[in-house]
């Protein structure tokens, strides 16, 4: 069963949209594309609210990628651009 992961957040004060999107692209292409079970990812915005939706082949793949990201400089840089306390990550099992 595939897993849909959503991460909602706001950008930290002073972080520009362009700076965030540049690092977001780097994280996606240089880190996530190389993770086993990664299928697709998209980033969206409405006002000050952002969401990243990632599709994984399984819960185990999502968990392994999360563990690998914990020490990755791209993930650390990405996290630094987010408003502390605004991040909410959830995983859902697909039904098909």
Secondary structure, 3 states (H helix, E strand, C coil): CCEEEEEEECECCCCCHHHHHHHHHHHHHHCHHHCCCEEEEEEEEECCEEEEEEEECCHHHHHHHHHHHCCCHHHHHHHHCECCCCCEEEEEECCC
